[in-house]
């Protein structure tokens, strides 16, 4: 298999979907980078938030597949924010700028934590319709780094990259997972010291999700059974926090299943979003629903197996 960077899909994505840069804060150094693809008349799209090491490009396979089925997708790369409330304020301003009242959010690792905190911060005037939390967490104390969080801004870039790389999979992996890791290392290299330090600060400063504030939001928890940066305890804590959440388990996929198991991840996203078809919160062009439903049924002849949390909760034999 070719490396992701030189693959036809990635090159098609880079040549056909423009990267936009938007400033919504008074500080014009805070620039949001984003890919916005799919029908612009959709007012409740799915928004992708990357992990510490990721950029907006890491979700290119989701954008290509989902826009092909009529969904509107926005993949973001956040500016330098050192505080969660500051991030939430900036994200809210971005949604205002894009004229989006509510969104569905797919968040990977740190992106999932920020998605939960944004839903929590805006619970009095909700901006989040649903959440897909991929390899994510609800409490930063799991990383045992809260005492160093305030010193990341002092560290040189090479040291910050070493901290992030320490969480990448070690040992033999299959070719697709190896390509995904190589691609994420390349994305990590593209981040400057401030971007990395601020993300690690958000990832590790003392903070946790208050579930009672977001109990009415539809949630799918997506995780893997093989090696990832998340401990078993962190995953169990997520299940306890969202007892009614749908669970989307992948037998393998490591830290970056959206890159190396994209077909499965895309299917789970489609199944999650189907509950909003026919409502004002649909992320899909209504004219495309029939064709999209047929595709999902072709891949998933027994939808109830995927959509029942009790069945999905069982680990593989």
PyMOL commands that set and color helices and strands:
alter all, ss='L'
color gray80, all
select helices_A, chain A and resi 4-6+8-16+56-68+84-97+110-121+123-125+140-143+149-154+157-165+175-189+193-204+211-213+232-241+257-260+262-274+286-299+303-307+309-312
alter helices_A, ss='H'
color red, helices_A
select strands_A, chain A and resi 19-23+31-37+46-49+73-77+103-108+128-134+218-224+246-250
alter strands_A, ss='S'
color yellow, strands_A
deselect
rebuild
show_as cartoon
